[in-house]
Amino acid sequence: MTTKIALLVDSASDVPTEITANENIEVVPLIVTANGQEYLDRETIQPEEVYQMIAHNQIPKTASPTVGIVKKSIEKLTNRGYQQIIAVTISSGLSITNRVFKQAAEESDGIKMTVIDSKNIGIGSGLVAAYAEKLINNQVAYNEIVTRVEESVIKSRVYFYIPTLKYLRIGGRIGKVAGLIGSALNIKPIISCNPQGIYYPIAKTRSEKKAIGKLLDLAVTHAQKSDHFRMGVAQGNDDSLMKQVTAELKNRFPEQKIYTGNVSPALGVHTGPGLIGIAVQID
């Protein structure tokens, strides 16, 4: 009899909704605090609500899930008969969420659980999780899934553009992009995550149009390194720009499925409105 394997992810990984609907998946919400009240990411607060707050100069704060919240999600999976769990989290270089998942795993008896650091954020982490789910559905052995997903982390990338670095700075998630603060106002950087999973500017442009062009070039070039890849586009309060970018990618890769979606409220707090990101996950 094949052992049932579950997938556990955090809400900031922005796993495509068509995948999180699967019975073997649980999404652990990050915590968003606004106006003295705590909300559960994507459960009791949605992205549009965060952007409304930002528009009124009310910047929420975010926190990783508590160990207790993660353990509740683990319990939901074990109650459905899953004794083996593969977890994928956003980068440990950007959040303590990975560490919290590991602590929850250590405190949960009777399960086998491996926590994988995606070294990525948002849809970048989400597509790594999507790859893990494909391997689970293909009934690949547990240890082999872990190995193959960890190998994919090294090869996969996310690229994103945001109109302003203001919110990254306010949220303390500026990483190696800090050097751009105070530089020419018309600098429009493309940001990625380095091998340690920390933000850094991979390219600099002088206009939004050039930034989007460079974003597309980077993603397309990376995807062309393999015949086996996934691609996703995520937006932060700019659906029309996401549609434009997705159409461009479909022109380059007519046969390729391209996942689309919005960034989680917890990520929207740190990036502000106007984000557009492209992730390329390579098997």
N, C-alpha and C positions, 0 to 999 in steps of 0.2 A: 504494500500500500504506500502511495506517495505521501510524504509528509507535507502538510499544508504550510506554506510560507506567506507571511504577511509583510506589508510595507508600511513603515511609519515615517511620516514627513512633518516638517514644520510649515506653518502657514506662509512664512516669508519665502519659501521655496517656489511659490507660484506654480505648482504642478497643474497642468491643464485640467480643467474641470471634468472633461470626458474621461479622464483617468482616475481622478479622485472619487468618482462615483462607484468604482469597483468595490466589491464586497470585502476584499482583503486589505483595504487601505484605511488608515486613520490619519487625519490631519490635526496636529497639535497647534493650537492658536498661540501666537505671541500676545503680549498684553499692551494695549494702548491706553494711556491715561490722559484724560482731557476734562477740564473744568471740575477737577476733584473726583472724577468718577473713573473707575476701571472698566475697560471694554475688552472683549475677546476678539482678536483679529479675525475678520471675515465672518464672525458669528454674531456678535452684538454690535459691531460697527462695520460699515462698508466704505470702500474707497471714496465715493462721492461725498460722504459726510466729512472725511478728513480734509478734502480740498475746500469744502465750505468753511471749515474752521480756519484753515490757512488764509483764505480770502478775507476773513475778519480779523486777521493777525492774531489768531489763537493757535499757537503751535503745540500740538499734543506731544507727549513723551512716550517712549516705548521701552519695553523690557522683554527679556526672554521669558519663555514659559517657566512656571515653577516646576520643581521636581514632582510635586503632587499632581499637577495637570498632566504631565507626561505619563506618570504611572496610571492615571485613570484611562488614558488612551490605550496603554499596554493591556490593561485589564479588559477593556472592551474587545480587544483582539483575542485574548486568551479565552474569554467567555464564548467566542465564536469558534473555538477549537484550534486556534493557531498557537503552536508552541515554539515556532521559529520565526524570528522577526528580523528584517533588514531595515535599518533606519538610515535616511539620508537627510542631512541638515545643511543649512546655509554655512558659509565659511566661518571657521573658528577664529579667523583673523578679523572678523567684523562683528562677531556676537559670541556670547557665552552659551548660546543655545546648544551647540554640540556637546559641551561639557555637561550641561544639565541632562541631556539625553543619556549620556554615559552613566551619570550618577543614578538616574532612574532605572537603567538596565541592571546596574549592580544591586539595586535594592529590590528588584523584582525576582522572586524565586520561581523556579520551575520552567524557565524559558531560556532559549538560546537567542541572543540578540547581539548583532553587530552594528555599530554606529559609524557611518561613513561620512567623512568631512568632504563636502562637494568642492571646497575651495572656491565657491561661486556664490552668487546671490540671485534672488528672484527666479526668472525663467531659466537662467543658467543652471541653477540647482535643480529646478523643476524637471528639466529634460534629462538630467542624470538619474533622477528618480523614475522618470518614464522608461528609461532604458532598463533599470532594475525590474520594473513591473513587467516589461516584455520578457525578460529572462525567467521571471517567476512563472509567467503564463506558459512559457515554452518548456516548463518542468526541468529547467537546468538545476543541477545539484547546488545546495546552499553555498558550500565553500567556493565553488566555481563562480557563482553569481557575485560573491564578495570580491573575488579576484578581478573579474572582468569589469565590474563597476569601478573599482579603485583604479584600474588601468585607464578607464574612460575619463576619470576625473583629470588625469594628467593631460589628456589630449583635448578636452572640451573648454570652450571659452564663452564669455558673455561680453558684449560691447554695448554701451549705452551713451546716449546724449541727453543732457539736461540743460535747459536754458540758463540756469544760474547755479552757482555753487553755494548759495546762501544757506540752503537747508541742510546740506551735508556738513557745513561748518557749524551751524547751530546744534545739530544733533551729535557732533563729535565723531562723525564717521568719515572724516575727510581723508584719512590715510595718506598716501603719498601724493595726493592731489593738492595738498596744502600749499605747495610752492606756487600754485597758480593764483592764490588769493592775493589780491592787491595788484595783479598784473593788468595789462591793458583790458579795458572793459569789453572790447569786442572779441576777446579770445573765446572760442567755442570748442571746448575739449571733448574728445571721445574717451570714455573711461572704461577700463577693464579691471580684472583681478589678476594679480601676479601669481606666481606659483605658490606663494604663501597665503593666497586668498585675500590680499589686501588691495584696496583701490589704488590705481595709478593711472595717469593720463597716457594713453597709448598714441594719441594724435591730437594736434591742435589745429583749429581752422579759424577763419575770420568771419564766418557767417553761418546761419542755420542751414541754408541751402548746401553750403560746402560740407558742413558737419554731417548732414544726412547722406550726402554722396560718399563721404569717407567711411561712415558707418556701414553702408552697404558694401563698399569695396572690401573692408576688413572681414566682414562676415562671409562674403562670397569666396574670397581667397582662402579662408580657413576651411570652409566646407569642401572646397575642391581638393583638399588634401586626402580625402577618403571617399570611397563609394558607399560607405555605410555611415550615415549621419542623420541626426534629427535637427530640425530648425524650428525656432519659435520666435514670435514677436510679441513684446509686451508694451503697453502704453500706460501713461499716468495722466489721465484727464485730457487725452488728445486722440480720440478715436479716429478722426479723419487722417491724421498723420500715420497712425498704425496701418490703416487701409492702404495708404499710398506706398508705404514701405513694403507691405506684404505683396502688393501688386508687382512691385519691382522685383522682388525675390521670385515670384511665380514666373516672371518673364525669364529669369536666369535659370530656374529649375522647374520647368513645366510639370514634371512628373512627381515632384517632391511634395509631400504633405507638410504644411506649415501651420503649426499651432499658433493660436492668437489668444490674447487675454489681457487683463489689466493687472497692475501691480497691487500687492496687498496694501491695506491701510498702513501697516507697520512700515513698509518700505516707502509709501507715499509721504509719510511724515518726514523722512530723511532726504528725499529727492525733490519734493515739491511738484507742482503741476508742470506738464509739458515733456515729461520723460518719454523717450522711445528707446527700446532696447532690443537687440537681436542676440539670441543664443544659438550656438552650434555645438551639439553634442556628438562626439565621434565614438563609435563602438570600439 
